[in-house]
Amino acid sequence: MKKFISVLLCLAVIITAASFASCSGGDSQGKKIAGIDDLAGAKIGVQLGTTGDIYASDYEEQGSSIERFNKGADAVLALTQGKVDCVIIDREPAKAFVEANKGLKILDEPFAEEQYAICVAKNNDKLTNDFNKALGELKADGTVDKIIANYIGDDTKGKSPYTTPEGTEAPNGELHMATNAFFEPYEFYEGDNVVGIDAMLAQALCDKLGYKLVIDDMDFDAIITAVQSGKADFGMAGMTVTDERLQSINFTDPYTTATQVIIVKE
C-alpha cells in the first residue's frame, strides 16, 4: 500500500510540474529572430493574404509555421503573447504597432521591398487607363508626394492633407473602393471615417475623374474577390503587384514603394 501511495505521489509531482511549465509558458520562449536567416523553423505571424503572407509562405519548406490573422494588430498581439516568434508586415504599420506596444522592435534588416498599386478587374481596361492618366498627373503636380508626406515623416506629417477642390462635381456616379482599414498609415479609422494615404489618394483620383468615392471596409483577402465580382470597382489596401495576383486582376502603375520588415520582441 505504501509503495502504491508513493507511486501516486510521484505521478502527482510529475503532472503538477508539467502543468506548471505549460501554464507558465515553459516552452513559449520561442525562437530568437535576429535576422532573415533565423526565419527557418520559426513561428511567423502575418496578415492573411498580404505580401508578408505570400513571402513568408516560402519558409514553410524550411520548417517554419505561418500563423495567419485577419488583422495585422492580431498578429502583433500574438507576438506579445509569445504565440509567434515574429511578425512580417509593411514598415509603416510596423512603426505604429511598435510605438503602441512596449517591448517590441523592428529589425534593421529589411525583409523585402515592394510596390503598391491599385487593383482593377481584368475586364475594366477603361478604369485602369483612367486611373493611370490621373495618377500620372497627380504625381507630376506633387499631389502624391504631399499625400504620402501627410502621413509619413516627422517633418511633414499632418501638414499637407488633400482636400477636394471647391466646385468639384461627380457627374459619373460612384466608385466603390475595397480596402482593409487596419493598415495604418495607408488606411485606418478616425472615428467612423476611413482615412490614410490610400483613402486620400483615392479621393484625389475620384475628384479628377468625376466620381464620388465610396469606401467599403472588408477583410484583406476578400478584396480581390470583391473587385473580380464587381462588388467593388477597385481595391487599395497597401496592395503589392505580384505575378500570382496578376493572374486574376489588373494593376495600375505603382504609386509608392514600401518595405516589408520583421517585428520581434526586444
C-alpha positions in Angstrom: 0.0 0.0 0.0 2.8 2.4 0.9 4.5 1.6 -2.3 1.3 2.4 -4.2 0.9 5.7 -2.4 4.5 6.6 -3.3 3.9 5.9 -6.9 0.8 8.1 -6.8 2.7 10.9 -5.2 5.4 10.7 -7.8 2.8 10.9 -10.6 1.2 13.9 -8.9 4.5 15.7 -8.8 5.2 15.0 -12.4 1.7 16.1 -13.5 1.9 19.2 -11.4 5.4 20.1 -12.8 4.2 19.6 -16.4 1.1 21.7 -15.7 3.1 24.5 -14.2 5.5 24.5 -17.2 2.6 24.7 -19.6 0.8 27.5 -17.7 4.0 29.5 -17.1 4.9 29.3 -20.8 7.8 27.0 -20.2 8.1 26.2 -23.9 6.8 29.6 -25.1 10.1 31.3 -25.2 10.2 30.6 -28.9 13.0 31.1 -31.4 15.2 34.2 -31.2 14.9 36.1 -34.5 17.8 38.4 -35.2 17.6 38.5 -39.0 16.2 36.9 -42.1 18.5 33.8 -41.7 16.7 32.9 -38.5 13.2 32.6 -40.1 13.7 29.0 -41.0 11.9 26.9 -38.4 10.2 29.9 -36.7 6.6 30.7 -36.0 5.9 33.6 -38.3 2.8 35.8 -37.9 1.3 37.6 -40.9 -1.9 39.3 -42.0 -3.9 36.9 -44.2 -3.5 37.4 -47.9 -0.8 40.1 -47.7 2.6 40.2 -49.3 4.1 39.2 -46.0 1.9 36.1 -46.1 3.0 35.3 -49.7 6.7 35.8 -49.0 6.6 34.1 -45.6 5.0 31.0 -47.1 8.3 30.2 -48.8 9.7 29.4 -45.4 7.2 26.6 -44.8 9.5 24.3 -46.8 12.2 25.1 -44.3 10.1 24.0 -41.3 8.5 27.4 -40.4 4.9 27.6 -39.4 2.9 30.5 -40.7 0.2 31.9 -38.4 -2.3 33.9 -40.4 -4.5 36.6 -38.9 -7.3 38.8 -40.4 -5.7 41.9 -39.0 -2.1 43.0 -38.5 -3.0 44.1 -35.0 -4.0 40.5 -34.2 -0.6 39.2 -35.4 1.2 41.7 -33.3 -0.9 40.7 -30.2 0.1 37.1 -30.8 3.7 38.2 -30.8 3.3 40.0 -27.4 1.7 36.8 -26.0 4.5 34.6 -27.2 2.4 32.7 -29.7 4.6 33.6 -32.6 8.3 34.4 -32.9 8.0 37.4 -35.2 5.6 39.3 -37.5 6.3 40.3 -41.1 4.4 43.4 -42.2 4.9 46.7 -44.0 7.3 49.1 -42.3 4.9 52.0 -41.8 2.2 49.9 -40.0 5.0 48.2 -38.1 6.1 51.6 -36.7 2.7 52.3 -35.4 2.4 48.8 -33.8 5.8 49.1 -32.2 5.0 52.5 -30.8 1.8 51.2 -29.3 3.4 48.0 -27.8 6.3 48.3 -25.4 8.9 45.6 -25.7 8.7 45.2 -29.5 11.2 46.4 -32.1 11.7 46.4 -35.9 14.8 44.6 -37.1 17.2 46.8 -39.1 17.5 44.3 -42.0 14.5 44.7 -44.4 12.7 41.6 -45.4 11.6 42.7 -48.9 10.8 45.7 -51.0 7.6 46.1 -52.9 5.5 48.5 -55.0 1.9 49.3 -54.1 -0.7 49.8 -56.9 -4.5 49.9 -57.4 -6.1 46.6 -58.4 -8.9 46.7 -61.0 -10.9 43.9 -62.7 -9.3 42.4 -65.8 -12.2 43.4 -68.0 -12.1 47.0 -66.9 -9.3 48.4 -69.0 -11.0 51.8 -69.2 -10.8 52.4 -65.5 -7.2 51.1 -65.4 -6.2 53.6 -68.1 -8.2 56.4 -66.5 -6.5 55.8 -63.2 -3.1 55.7 -64.8 -3.7 59.0 -66.5 -5.0 60.7 -63.4 -2.2 59.1 -61.3 0.4 60.4 -63.7 -1.0 64.0 -63.3 -1.1 63.7 -59.5 2.5 62.6 -59.5 3.6 65.4 -61.8 2.0 68.1 -59.8 3.3 66.8 -56.5 0.0 65.7 -55.0 1.0 62.1 -54.5 4.2 63.1 -52.6 2.2 65.6 -50.5 -0.4 62.9 -49.6 2.3 60.5 -48.5 4.2 63.2 -46.6 0.9 64.0 -44.7 1.2 60.6 -43.0 4.9 59.6 -43.2 7.8 61.7 -41.9 8.2 63.6 -38.7 8.8 67.0 -40.5 5.8 67.0 -42.7 3.3 64.6 -41.1 -0.2 66.1 -40.9 0.8 69.3 -42.7 -0.3 68.5 -46.3 -3.7 66.9 -46.3 -5.5 66.7 -49.7 -8.9 68.4 -49.8 -11.4 68.2 -52.7 -11.2 71.5 -54.7 -14.2 73.7 -54.4 -16.7 73.3 -57.1 -15.7 69.6 -57.8 -18.6 67.5 -59.1 -19.2 63.8 -59.6 -21.2 63.5 -62.8 -20.0 59.9 -63.4 -21.6 58.4 -60.3 -19.9 56.4 -57.6 -16.7 54.3 -57.5 -16.5 51.7 -54.7 -13.1 51.2 -53.2 -12.5 47.9 -51.4 -10.0 48.1 -48.5 -9.0 46.7 -45.2 -8.9 49.7 -42.8 -6.5 48.3 -40.3 -3.2 49.1 -42.0 -2.1 52.5 -40.7 -1.0 54.8 -42.2 -2.4 53.6 -45.5 -5.9 53.0 -44.3 -7.3 53.3 -40.7 -10.2 54.7 -38.8 -10.6 58.2 -37.4 -14.0 57.9 -35.7 -16.3 56.4 -38.2 -14.3 57.5 -41.2 -11.6 55.5 -43.1 -8.6 57.8 -43.7 -5.0 57.3 -44.6 -2.7 57.5 -47.7 -4.8 55.2 -49.8 -8.1 56.8 -48.9 -6.8 60.3 -49.5 -5.2 59.3 -52.8 -8.4 57.6 -53.9 -10.3 60.8 -53.2 -7.9 62.8 -55.3 -8.2 60.3 -58.2 -12.0 60.3 -58.0 -12.1 64.1 -57.9 -10.1 64.2 -61.1 -12.2 61.6 -62.8 -15.6 63.0 -61.7 -16.7 60.2 -59.3 -18.0 60.1 -55.8 -15.7 57.9 -53.7 -17.4 55.2 -51.5 -15.0 53.1 -49.3 -16.0 49.5 -48.4 -14.1 48.0 -45.5 -13.6 44.2 -45.6 -11.0 41.5 -44.8 -7.9 41.9 -46.9 -8.2 38.5 -48.5 -11.7 39.4 -49.7 -10.6 42.5 -51.7 -9.6 40.8 -54.9 -12.8 38.7 -55.0 -14.8 41.8 -54.5 -13.1 43.5 -57.4 -13.4 40.5 -59.6 -17.1 40.1 -58.9 -17.9 43.7 -59.4 -19.0 44.3 -55.8 -16.2 46.9 -55.7 -14.8 48.9 -58.6 -11.2 48.9 -57.4 -9.0 47.9 -54.4 -6.5 49.9 -52.5 -5.0 48.5 -49.3 -1.3 48.7 -49.5 -1.5 46.0 -52.2 1.6 44.7 -53.9 1.9 43.8 -57.5 2.7 40.1 -57.8 2.7 37.6 -60.6 0.2 35.5 -58.7 -2.3 38.4 -58.3 -1.8 39.4 -61.9 -3.4 36.1 -63.0 -6.8 37.3 -61.6 -6.7 41.1 -61.6 -5.0 44.0 -63.3 -2.9 46.7 -61.6 -2.4 50.3 -62.3 1.0 51.9 -62.3 2.6 51.9 -58.8 2.0 54.9 -56.6 4.6 54.2 -53.9 7.4 51.8 -52.9 7.2 50.1 -49.5 9.3 47.8 -47.4 8.3 44.6 -45.6 10.0 44.3 -42.1 10.2 41.9 -39.3 8.9 42.8 -35.8 10.3 40.9 -32.8 10.4 41.1 -29.1 13.3 43.2 -27.7 
